[in-house]
Amino acid sequence: PAATGERGSAAATGYRGSAAATGERGSAAATGYSGSAAATGKSSAAVVTGILGRARAGEFGCIALAWWNEEKNRPEMSCARTGKGKGLLKPNVWYGLNSRGKFVEIKA
């Protein structure tokens, strides 16, 4: 599924589902194992609640991804903002999580 325009939103479910939204304040959400979400407008949000997902968001956006915490034996979410500056993720770059729930750049 895809959405365009200001405040558009897209959602996908199922194994390797994919959702994309463009335009300011858009949102893309995917559920299911190994899903992907891309929200490329400013102040956008990309969320994947399934394990081993990948996401990217535009400038001043937010990325949220799920990971499996082996130590606690449970799923957890990691969230981060995008933009310019220390501690922020790069806008419009694909990210995944490592085994400790930390963001890592990945190739599309």
N, CA, C and O atoms as a DFTB+ gen file, in Angstrom:
432 C
 N C O
     1  1       0.818      -1.192       0.000
     2  2       0.000       0.000       0.000
     3  2       0.865       1.261       0.000
     4  3       1.957       1.277       0.566
     5  1       0.371       2.288      -0.628
     6  2       1.086       3.553      -0.694
     7  2       0.102       4.702      -0.557
     8  3      -1.057       4.598      -0.959
     9  1       0.578       5.800       0.018
    10  2      -0.242       7.001       0.164
    11  2       0.601       8.199      -0.220
    12  3       1.797       8.242       0.066
    13  1      -0.022       9.173      -0.868
    14  2       0.680      10.402      -1.213
    15  2      -0.118      11.590      -0.704
    16  3      -1.313      11.479      -0.431
    17  1       0.550      12.720      -0.579
    18  2      -0.117      13.929      -0.115
    19  2       0.099      14.167       1.371
    20  3       0.500      13.272       2.116
    21  1      -0.173      15.380       1.773
    22  2       0.017      15.765       3.170
    23  2      -0.833      14.910       4.095
    24  3      -2.027      14.719       3.866
    25  1      -0.204      14.400       5.138
    26  2      -0.833      13.569       6.170
    27  2      -1.396      12.255       5.654
    28  3      -2.293      11.686       6.277
    29  1      -0.897      11.766       4.543
    30  2      -1.321      10.466       4.036
    31  2      -0.757       9.349       4.887
    32  3       0.311       9.504       5.480
    33  1      -1.452       8.230       4.957
    34  2      -0.925       7.096       5.717
    35  2      -1.156       5.802       4.957
    36  3      -2.134       5.645       4.226
    37  1      -0.220       4.880       5.155
    38  2      -0.292       3.579       4.494
    39  2       0.028       2.499       5.517
    40  3       0.845       2.707       6.415
    41  1      -0.613       1.354       5.380
    42  2      -0.373       0.246       6.302
    43  2      -0.347      -1.065       5.526
    44  3      -1.075      -1.246       4.551
    45  1       0.514      -1.976       5.986
    46  2       0.605      -3.302       5.369
    47  2       0.709      -4.343       6.466
    48  3       1.316      -4.096       7.508
    49  1       0.123      -5.499       6.236
    50  2       0.207      -6.593       7.194
    51  2       0.714      -7.846       6.491
    52  3       0.653      -7.950       5.266
    53  1       1.205      -8.778       7.263
    54  2       1.648     -10.045       6.711
    55  2       3.148     -10.112       6.547
    56  3       3.852      -9.106       6.639
    57  1       3.622     -11.320       6.301
    58  2       5.037     -11.596       6.131
    59  2       5.618     -10.745       5.006
    60  3       5.113     -10.772       3.884
    61  1       6.670      -9.994       5.296
    62  2       7.369      -9.132       4.350
    63  2       6.470      -8.079       3.718
    64  3       6.700      -7.678       2.578
    65  1       5.445      -7.623       4.443
    66  2       4.582      -6.550       3.956
    67  2       5.351      -5.246       3.839
    68  3       6.354      -5.049       4.524
    69  1       4.886      -4.356       2.973
    70  2       5.581      -3.101       2.715
    71  2       4.576      -1.963       2.628
    72  3       3.539      -2.089       1.977
    73  1       4.889      -0.843       3.293
    74  2       4.027       0.338       3.250
    75  2       4.868       1.566       2.964
    76  3       5.990       1.679       3.458
    77  1       4.334       2.499       2.163
    78  2       5.069       3.714       1.825
    79  2       4.128       4.910       1.828
    80  3       2.995       4.826       1.356
    81  1       4.611       6.020       2.364
    82  2       3.849       7.267       2.374
    83  2       4.771       8.421       2.010
    84  3       5.907       8.487       2.478
    85  1       4.281       9.326       1.177
    86  2       5.038      10.527       0.838
    87  2       4.217      11.736       1.249
    88  3       3.004      11.630       1.427
    89  1       4.852      12.865       1.399
    90  2       4.160      14.079       1.822
    91  2       4.415      14.366       3.289
    92  3       4.689      13.462       4.078
    93  1       4.321      15.640       3.642
    94  2       4.584      16.034       5.020
    95  2       3.612      15.371       5.992
    96  3       2.427      15.200       5.707
    97  1       4.150      15.012       7.125
    98  2       3.395      14.399       8.231
    99  2       2.684      13.107       7.840
   100  3       1.639      12.774       8.399
   101  1       3.251      12.383       6.884
   102  2       2.699      11.095       6.485
   103  2       3.154       9.997       7.428
   104  3       4.085      10.190       8.210
   105  1       2.506       8.858       7.358
   106  2       2.914       7.719       8.177
   107  2       2.806       6.434       7.378
   108  3       1.918       6.261       6.543
   109  1       3.735       5.544       7.662
   110  2       3.727       4.220       7.047
   111  2       3.938       3.211       8.155
   112  3       4.827       3.382       8.989
   113  1       3.133       2.166       8.175
   114  2       3.234       1.146       9.212
   115  2       3.127      -0.238       8.585
   116  3       2.312      -0.472       7.693
   117  1       3.963      -1.148       9.069
   118  2       3.929      -2.528       8.592
   119  2       3.964      -3.461       9.796
   120  3       4.703      -3.228      10.753
   121  1       3.167      -4.509       9.742
   122  2       3.192      -5.539      10.765
   123  2       3.614      -6.835      10.102
   124  3       3.540      -6.966       8.880
   125  1       4.040      -7.759      10.873
   126  2       4.467      -9.027      10.314
   127  2       5.976      -9.101      10.211
   128  3       6.661      -8.080      10.151
   129  1       6.475     -10.302      10.191
   130  2       7.906     -10.592      10.165
   131  2       8.565      -9.994       8.930
   132  3       8.076     -10.187       7.817
   133  1       9.659      -9.278       9.106
   134  2      10.491      -8.772       8.019
   135  2       9.776      -7.755       7.122
   136  3      10.015      -7.727       5.915
   137  1       8.909      -6.928       7.694
   138  2       8.199      -5.905       6.937
   139  2       9.042      -4.668       6.725
   140  3      10.114      -4.533       7.315
   141  1       8.557      -3.751       5.874
   142  2       9.258      -2.494       5.659
   143  2       8.263      -1.343       5.597
   144  3       7.126      -1.493       5.150
   145  1       8.738      -0.173       6.070
   146  2       7.916       1.031       6.056
   147  2       8.786       2.206       5.653
   148  3       9.892       2.371       6.167
   149  1       8.287       3.028       4.732
   150  2       9.002       4.227       4.302
   151  2       8.034       5.404       4.318
   152  3       7.000       5.383       3.650
   153  1       8.381       6.418       5.080
   154  2       7.608       7.649       5.130
   155  2       8.589       8.778       4.844
   156  3       9.354       9.168       5.725
   157  1       8.577       9.302       3.632
   158  2       9.681      10.146       3.189
   159  2       9.456      11.647       3.312
   160  3      10.383      12.413       3.051
   161  1       8.290      12.094       3.690
   162  2       8.065      13.527       3.847
   163  2       8.604      14.041       5.172
   164  3       8.940      13.255       6.057
   165  1       8.686      15.372       5.311
   166  2       9.134      15.962       6.574
   167  2       8.133      15.634       7.683
   168  3       6.927      15.549       7.451
   169  1       8.656      15.455       8.873
   170  2       7.845      15.158      10.066
   171  2       6.998      13.912       9.880
   172  3       5.837      13.877      10.288
   173  1       7.573      12.898       9.269
   174  2       6.845      11.657       8.997
   175  2       7.241      10.567       9.991
   176  3       8.232      10.698      10.709
   177  1       6.464       9.502      10.023
   178  2       6.741       8.389      10.925
   179  2       6.694       7.074      10.160
   180  3       5.790       6.835       9.360
   181  1       7.687       6.224      10.422
   182  2       7.741       4.891       9.826
   183  2       7.848       3.880      10.958
   184  3       8.754       3.962      11.786
   185  1       6.926       2.929      10.994
   186  2       6.840       1.972      12.099
   187  2       6.717       0.555      11.550
   188  3       5.911       0.294      10.656
   189  1       7.520      -0.354      12.091
   190  2       7.403      -1.771      11.755
   191  2       7.344      -2.530      13.078
   192  3       8.287      -2.487      13.869
   193  1       6.239      -3.222      13.310
   194  2       6.067      -3.931      14.579
   195  2       6.490      -5.390      14.518
   196  3       6.528      -6.066      15.546
   197  1       6.807      -5.881      13.334
   198  2       7.297      -7.246      13.201
   199  2       8.812      -7.298      13.352
   200  3       9.505      -6.334      13.027
   201  1       9.323      -8.412      13.840
   202  2      10.761      -8.607      14.023
   203  2      11.475      -8.583      12.657
   204  3      10.905      -9.005      11.651
   205  1      12.697      -8.097      12.630
   206  2      13.560      -8.021      11.451
   207  2      13.022      -7.084      10.371
   208  3      13.211      -7.332       9.180
   209  1      12.359      -6.016      10.784
   210  2      11.851      -5.038       9.837
   211  2      12.905      -4.005       9.478
   212  3      13.991      -3.964      10.057
   213  1      12.554      -3.171       8.504
   214  2      13.410      -2.053       8.117
   215  2      12.515      -0.853       7.847
   216  3      11.356      -1.000       7.459
   217  1      13.077       0.352       8.060
   218  2      12.271       1.557       7.893
   219  2      13.152       2.748       7.558
   220  3      14.357       2.756       7.811
   221  1      12.506       3.755       6.980
   222  2      13.165       5.041       6.764
   223  2      12.118       6.138       6.889
   224  3      10.942       5.929       6.590
   225  1      12.559       7.305       7.333
   226  2      11.656       8.443       7.508
   227  2      12.359       9.703       7.032
   228  3      13.588       9.766       7.000
   229  1      11.569      10.712       6.661
   230  2      12.105      11.979       6.203
   231  2      12.663      12.808       7.349
   232  3      12.656      12.391       8.507
   233  1      13.147      13.992       6.996
   234  2      13.736      14.881       7.993
   235  2      12.709      15.275       9.056
   236  3      11.538      15.495       8.747
   237  1      13.148      15.359      10.275
   238  2      12.321      15.678      11.456
   239  2      11.283      14.594      11.720
   240  3      10.242      14.857      12.323
   241  1      11.570      13.374      11.268
   242  2      10.636      12.262      11.433
   243  2      11.015      11.343      12.578
   244  3      11.844      11.677      13.426
   245  1      10.383      10.170      12.581
   246  2      10.601       9.179      13.627
   247  2      10.543       7.781      13.012
   248  3       9.718       7.501      12.143
   249  1      11.435       6.918      13.481
   250  2      11.447       5.516      13.057
   251  2      11.275       4.650      14.299
   252  3      11.930       4.873      15.317
   253  1      10.395       3.666      14.208
   254  2      10.192       2.711      15.297
   255  2      10.254       1.299      14.710
   256  3       9.559       0.987      13.743
   257  1      11.094       0.455      15.307
   258  2      11.265      -0.917      14.838
   259  2      11.222      -1.898      16.001
   260  3      11.602      -1.569      17.125
   261  1      10.752      -3.111      15.712
   262  2      10.686      -4.167      16.724
   263  2      11.928      -5.047      16.656
   264  3      12.530      -5.213      15.595
   265  1      12.296      -5.599      17.788
   266  2      13.414      -6.548      17.867
   267  2      13.128      -7.540      18.983
   268  3      12.314      -7.286      19.871
   269  1      13.814      -8.678      18.920
   270  2      13.637      -9.721      19.930
   271  2      14.747      -9.612      20.963
   272  3      15.926      -9.751      20.635
   273  1      14.367      -9.362      22.216
   274  2      15.316      -9.277      23.317
   275  2      15.529     -10.691      23.861
   276  3      14.698     -11.214      24.603
   277  1      16.648     -11.295      23.482
   278  2      16.972     -12.666      23.906
   279  2      17.079     -12.787      25.422
   280  3      16.606     -13.757      26.014
   281  1      17.708     -11.791      26.040
   282  2      17.920     -11.832      27.491
   283  2      16.605     -11.855      28.258
   284  3      16.466     -12.587      29.238
   285  1      15.640     -11.053      27.812
   286  2      14.334     -10.968      28.484
   287  2      13.296     -11.907      27.863
   288  3      12.197     -12.063      28.395
   289  1      13.653     -12.532      26.731
   290  2      12.753     -13.445      26.026
   291  2      11.412     -12.780      25.680
   292  3      10.334     -13.291      25.984
   293  1      11.535     -11.604      25.024
   294  2      10.327     -10.869      24.655
   295  2      10.617      -9.916      23.498
   296  3      11.768      -9.543      23.272
   297  1       9.562      -9.519      22.758
   298  2       9.743      -8.499      21.729
   299  2       9.768      -7.116      22.377
   300  3       9.114      -6.881      23.393
   301  1      10.533      -6.208      21.774
   302  2      10.589      -4.824      22.255
   303  2      10.641      -3.895      21.053
   304  3      10.887      -4.338      19.932
   305  1      10.411      -2.610      21.284
   306  2      10.477      -1.591      20.243
   307  2      11.621      -0.630      20.543
   308  3      11.896      -0.314      21.701
   309  1      12.284      -0.169      19.482
   310  2      13.277       0.896      19.576
   311  2      12.807       2.031      18.683
   312  3      12.351       1.798      17.563
   313  1      12.916       3.263      19.177
   314  2      12.460       4.432      18.442
   315  2      13.569       5.479      18.381
   316  3      14.360       5.608      19.315
   317  1      13.622       6.228      17.276
   318  2      14.616       7.291      17.135
   319  2      14.098       8.357      16.179
   320  3      13.291       8.082      15.292
   321  1      14.581       9.577      16.379
   322  2      14.223      10.697      15.511
   323  2      15.215      10.808      14.359
   324  3      16.354      10.349      14.452
   325  1      14.758      11.428      13.267
   326  2      15.627      11.682      12.120
   327  2      15.856      13.182      11.977
   328  3      15.017      13.992      12.371
   329  1      16.987      13.531      11.416
   330  2      17.298      14.941      11.196
   331  2      18.789      15.140      11.108
   332  3      19.538      14.205      10.824
   333  1      19.214      16.354      11.351
   334  2      20.628      16.675      11.346
   335  2      21.045      16.984      12.775
   336  3      20.380      17.747      13.475
   337  1      22.132      16.396      13.194
   338  2      22.622      16.659      14.540
   339  2      23.007      15.386      15.254
   340  3      22.687      14.280      14.818
   341  1      23.696      15.567      16.351
   342  2      24.202      14.451      17.130
   343  2      23.061      13.600      17.691
   344  3      22.093      14.117      18.247
   345  1      23.202      12.293      17.530
   346  2      22.227      11.369      18.088
   347  2      20.999      11.134      17.227
   348  3      20.147      10.323      17.589
   349  1      20.884      11.823      16.092
   350  2      19.729      11.650      15.219
   351  2      20.093      10.730      14.056
   352  3      21.234      10.711      13.595
   353  1      19.110       9.975      13.593
   354  2      19.312       9.138      12.416
   355  2      19.271      10.014      11.169
   356  3      18.660      11.082      11.172
   357  1      19.921       9.559      10.111
   358  2      19.920      10.289       8.848
   359  2      18.540      10.168       8.192
   360  3      17.955       9.085       8.167
   361  1      18.024      11.280       7.663
   362  2      16.739      11.210       6.963
   363  2      16.856      10.396       5.673
   364  3      17.898      10.392       5.018
   365  1      15.780       9.717       5.325
   366  2      15.649       8.972       4.069
   367  2      16.735       7.924       3.856
   368  3      17.153       7.673       2.725
   369  1      17.184       7.324       4.933
   370  2      18.147       6.223       4.899
   371  2      17.464       5.017       5.543
   372  3      16.778       5.158       6.556
   373  1      17.651       3.829       4.957
   374  2      17.055       2.612       5.515
   375  2      17.803       2.198       6.778
   376  3      19.033       2.208       6.824
   377  1      17.028       1.832       7.807
   378  2      17.587       1.354       9.072
   379  2      16.937       0.043       9.481
   380  3      15.772      -0.221       9.183
   381  1      17.712      -0.755      10.158
   382  2      17.243      -1.960      10.816
   383  2      17.791      -1.915      12.233
   384  3      18.384      -0.915      12.639
   385  1      17.598      -2.985      12.985
   386  2      18.117      -3.064      14.350
   387  2      19.071      -4.235      14.467
   388  3      18.887      -5.273      13.831
   389  1      20.093      -4.055      15.292
   390  2      20.984      -5.182      15.573
   391  2      20.384      -6.029      16.697
   392  3      19.269      -5.763      17.144
   393  1      21.102      -7.025      17.145
   394  2      20.585      -7.957      18.155
   395  2      20.403      -7.317      19.530
   396  3      19.827      -7.932      20.427
   397  1      20.885      -6.094      19.699
   398  2      20.708      -5.367      20.966
   399  2      19.689      -4.231      20.854
   400  3      19.532      -3.438      21.782
   401  1      19.004      -4.160      19.720
   402  2      17.984      -3.143      19.533
   403  2      18.535      -1.776      19.157
   404  3      17.839      -0.774      19.320
   405  1      19.762      -1.708      18.660
   406  2      20.375      -0.444      18.242
   407  2      20.224      -0.292      16.729
   408  3      20.306      -1.268      15.983
   409  1      20.005       0.941      16.291
   410  2      19.799       1.223      14.871
   411  2      21.092       1.056      14.086
   412  3      22.162       1.478      14.525
   413  1      20.972       0.428      12.910
   414  2      22.090       0.266      11.983
   415  2      21.592       0.561      10.574
   416  3      20.487       0.169      10.199
   417  1      22.422       1.259       9.799
   418  2      22.072       1.523       8.403
   419  2      22.106       0.209       7.625
   420  3      22.973      -0.637       7.843
   421  1      21.157       0.058       6.725
   422  2      21.132      -1.130       5.872
   423  2      20.942      -0.703       4.432
   424  3      20.431       0.382       4.156
   425  1      21.352      -1.549       3.530
   426  2      21.154      -1.269       2.107
   427  2      19.727      -1.612       1.725
   428  3      19.144      -2.576       2.221
   429  1      19.175      -0.799       0.827
   430  2      17.793      -1.016       0.379
   431  2      17.689      -2.357      -0.281
   432  3      16.609      -2.741      -0.732
